[in-house]
Amino acid sequence: MIVTRFAPSPTGYLHVGGLRTALYNYLFARANGGKFVLRIEDTDLKRNSVEAAHAIEEAFKWCKLDYDGEIIYQSSRFDLYKEYVQKLLDEGKAYKCYMSKVELDELRASQEARKERPRYDGRYRDFTGTPPAGIEPVIRIKAPTSGTIEFRDGIKGDVKFNCEDMLDDFIIARSDGTPTYNFTVVIDDALMGITHVIRGDDHLSNTPKQIVLYQALGFAIPEFFHVAMINGSDGKKLSKRHGATDVMEYKELGYLPDALLNFLVRLGWSHGDDEIFSLEVMKKYFSPYYINKSASTYNLSKLDWLNAHYIKTLSFDRLNSEMKQFGLNFKDIQKGELLLESLRSRAKTLIELKNSALSIINRPTSYDEKALNKFINEKSVNLLEKFENILNDNLKTAAEFEEITNEFLKQNNSTLKDLAQPLRIAITGTSVSPSIFEVLEILGSMEAKERIKMLIKFL
Ligand code: GLU
């Protein structure tokens, strides 16, 4: 069975790049009847917080990504890690190193002076003497000193590391007893039966170290997929300069999770020329073996385009439930369904949708200067006044409003162009709104009359 995991270090919020990694792992497991585990790597007790872990959970909920079992917190597994450190010590595969900070600094300085890569020199590897007093040792693994570590990466292909260049006897437990990242990740991946590790390629250089540990512990090595990073439009590493990086910020900005996931899945993976992927369709086609080798570029206009697509095509009930989070329940609004239907095709975000709905629901409190200058003059005011007179309570549907308006325009030797913009200004305060007849149906004649009178009074 395929078992994948997402293993974020909680540092405040879930990064969009992290969400993409999570999504890839999720899809691969779900598409194959496998398991997907969420593991919070919070062993750095100084930097990690419960709130940060909750922020990840919240982002998962918003995106409707479910995981199997409970969330696993590494901070609750210290005893387990200790056991395995002890096992390696007992088997002579790891050892205590008593090098002081001063000695370590000296070693580093001398290596740098010789233009060598800073690395531990193995001085306690075979130490059998009396340990120096007053020093709490770190635990180091006995890493191979020659040869190569090779593996086949599902994305990058064959990867080879020269042990002499890449490895030293790295630390698996600090002097305070806490285990290091490379150690905990191997213990957990092995004990949780993770078969495929899909993660950012910033972890590629950790992989040979982890393989050393798998071998020392006698665990089966999972298959690795190292995904190239996401870059901003300037080719530099994605950062806040390129747009929001916190997943939940996208929610606040009025993006749908459907659009964000669709956007992220395509950053690094494709299926023909297809652009639209619901979670179901992603599950059908996604394979980590087809993730691109090269870095992808973050292009927010694509996200806007996708968001507009989902706003246009979601069911009324789903869109309405999303809008409730922005304080608008279209089921409680007069002609709410028609209002939402007539507005949704123009909105790029839920915030835009909300604002355009409010501009119809609420009477204008001001009028757009430019629109007034452009469309309001003696002739248009005259036409509006006459139009206001023919509006009456018998008119109900958009079609009825359209019919009477056409008749009215004919009698007054005018066209819809002469009336529509001034009417829009009267109704919403601006010259943008959807079909004027739908707006008239939504508001009803009495409200429309009132707003026309308001504008005329204002002028
Ligand atoms: N906790 C690591 C991070 O957030 C990821 C570990 C992994 O995927 O192996 O970068």
Residues whose N, C-alpha, C, O or C-beta is under 5 A from the ligand:
A	BS01	LIG	A7 P8 S9 E41 V185 R199
